[in-house]
Amino acid sequence: MASFNKVILLGNLTRDPEVRYTPKGSAVCDLGIAINRQYTLDSGEKREEVTYVDVVLWSRLAEIAGEYLKKGRPIFIEGRLQLDTWDDKQSGQKRSKLRVIGETMQLLGGRPPGAGAGAAEGAEGGRESRPSKPAPPPKAGAAAEPDDDEIPF
């Protein structure tokens, strides 16, 4: 039988990221995301429900999240579901928790205030797609090769 485990989430952070390191040095980041759903009842009354999801990021993705994310910031996560089970030490009962293991992340909503021009490049997977100043028009009869300063990437 075929299996498929994929989660796509778009929401806002409910708290600042918590980055810690394993004994072997791998970064781990715990995030909380709130996802809002708006709908209208048959009576015309508008309602909103919020779903809270715990997300875990690993390695470089965890470090980027810890560096660039803050509470309230919108974020897009792709990942997979994982069910953790354990025995509660106080009650002795079996406990379980479903969480998302983030595999990719995109920061949304633009750069936060005070961030430099290159602050979010590594986190968002690339540079801006346009140069900081427009390139002058080519001179008549001149070769159409751009200067290194004019290349937008």
C-alpha positions in Angstrom: 0.0 0.0 0.0 1.3 3.5 -0.8 1.9 6.1 1.8 2.2 9.9 1.7 3.0 12.2 4.6 3.1 15.9 3.6 1.9 19.0 5.5 1.7 22.5 4.2 1.1 25.3 6.8 0.8 29.1 6.5 0.3 30.9 9.8 1.8 33.2 12.4 4.3 32.4 15.1 2.7 32.2 18.6 6.1 32.6 20.4 9.7 33.4 19.7 11.6 30.4 18.4 13.5 28.3 21.0 16.8 27.0 19.6 18.9 24.4 21.4 21.6 22.0 20.5 21.9 18.2 20.8 24.9 16.7 22.5 26.3 16.0 19.0 25.9 19.7 18.1 22.8 19.6 15.8 20.5 22.6 16.1 16.8 22.0 17.0 14.2 24.7 17.0 10.7 24.5 18.4 8.0 26.8 16.9 4.4 27.4 17.6 2.1 28.4 14.7 -1.4 29.7 14.8 -3.5 29.0 11.7 -6.8 30.9 11.3 -9.8 29.7 9.5 -12.8 32.0 8.8 -16.2 30.7 7.7 -19.8 31.7 7.6 -22.7 29.8 9.2 -26.0 29.2 7.3 -27.4 32.0 9.3 -24.9 34.5 7.8 -22.9 34.8 11.1 -19.1 34.9 10.5 -16.9 32.7 12.7 -13.2 32.2 13.1 -11.4 29.3 14.5 -7.7 29.0 15.4 -5.6 25.8 15.2 -2.3 25.8 17.0 0.5 23.5 15.6 3.8 22.7 17.1 6.7 22.5 14.6 10.2 21.2 15.0 13.1 22.4 12.7 16.5 20.8 12.5 20.1 21.8 11.5 20.6 25.0 9.5 16.9 25.6 9.2 16.6 25.7 13.0 19.5 28.2 13.2 17.9 30.4 10.5 14.6 30.4 12.3 16.2 31.3 15.6 18.0 34.2 13.9 15.3 35.8 11.8 11.9 34.8 13.3 10.0 36.5 16.1 6.5 36.1 17.6 3.7 37.2 15.3 5.7 36.9 12.0 4.0 35.0 9.2 5.7 31.8 8.0 5.2 29.1 5.4 6.2 25.6 6.4 6.3 22.3 4.5 7.0 19.1 6.4 5.6 15.8 7.6 3.6 14.7 10.6 5.2 12.7 13.4 3.4 11.1 16.4 5.4 11.0 19.6 4.3 8.7 22.4 5.6 8.4 26.0 4.6 7.3 29.5 3.7 10.1 31.8 5.9 9.9 34.9 3.3 11.4 37.2 0.2 9.5 36.2 1.7 6.5 34.5 -0.6 6.9 31.5 0.4 6.7 27.9 0.6 10.1 26.3 1.0 11.2 22.7 1.4 14.3 20.7 1.2 15.0 16.9 3.6 17.5 15.6 5.1 18.7 12.3 8.7 18.1 11.4 9.5 21.1 9.1 11.5 20.3 6.0 11.3 23.6 4.2 10.5 27.1 5.5 9.8 30.5 3.8 9.7 33.7 5.7 6.8 35.9 4.7 5.8 39.5 5.2 9.0 41.3 4.1 12.1 42.2 6.2 11.5 43.1 9.8 12.4 46.7 10.7 16.2 47.2 11.2 17.2 44.3 9.1 20.0 44.9 6.7 19.8 44.5 2.9 21.1 40.9 3.1 19.5 39.9 6.4 17.0 37.4 5.1 18.8 36.2 1.9 19.9 32.9 3.3 16.6 32.2 5.0 14.4 32.9 2.1 16.5 31.0 -0.4 17.8 33.8 -2.6 18.6 37.4 -3.3 16.3 40.1 -4.6 15.4 39.8 -8.2 16.2 43.4 -9.1 19.3 45.6 -8.8 19.3 48.4 -6.2 19.6 51.0 -9.0 18.4 50.8 -12.5 21.0 50.0 -15.1 21.7 52.8 -17.6 20.5 52.2 -21.2 23.2 50.7 -23.4 25.2 53.2 -25.5 24.7 53.1 -29.2 27.1 50.7 -30.8 28.4 49.4 -27.4 28.5 45.7 -26.5 25.5 44.6 -24.5 27.5 43.0 -21.7 26.5 44.2 -18.2 29.1 45.3 -15.6 29.4 43.1 -12.5 27.7 45.8 -10.5 24.6 45.7 -12.7 24.0 41.9 -12.5 20.9 41.5 -10.3 22.1 38.2 -8.7 
